Amino acid sequence: MQTSQDSTAALTRKAALGGIAVMVLTTVHHAIGAVVYRTPWRLHIALLSVPTIAVILGALAVHRRRAGAPAGRASFVVLVAVLALIPIAWIGVFEGLYNHVVKDALYFLAPRSPALLRLFPPPTYVMPDNAIFEITGVLQVIPAWVAAAALARRLLDLRR
């Protein structure tokens, strides 16, 4: 039988792994974009992904070892902040949901919509012309959702 402590640890781990998956996927996605669109500057995401993954893993490790101590609580705050701001909000919501899901939906459902060019003006945005790039962009939403849902459940458990 799983205890509430086991459940809490599992949710924390699931949120962290979801966040790591977002960062790995966004790195792959941006590398594909760098090659396909000949825009090597897209590789800058690795400068964000690697440290983000390191902070997530470090905060998770400290939290697991020192859960009841001040260091464990502080590392949990760091973990929540990093997960919420970078893999969930920035990459999952902005990059995955807005930059790809919304753009692709408008492009395929209303290709001549003035909203499409207003929300996604060239040259900042490229209209969908590479399936792998767009699919990996859209897929970023999935691990971000997993991380967000696990983190929300974990935070709700704290209130109880």
Secondary structure by P-SEA (a helix, b strand, c coil): cccaaaaaaaaaaaaaaaaaaaaaaaaaaaaaaaaaaccccccaaaaaaaaaaaaaaaaaaaaaaccccaaaaaaaaaaaaaaaccccccccccccccccaaaaaaaaaccccaaaaaacccccccccccaaaaaaaaaaaaaaaaaaaaaaaaaaaaac
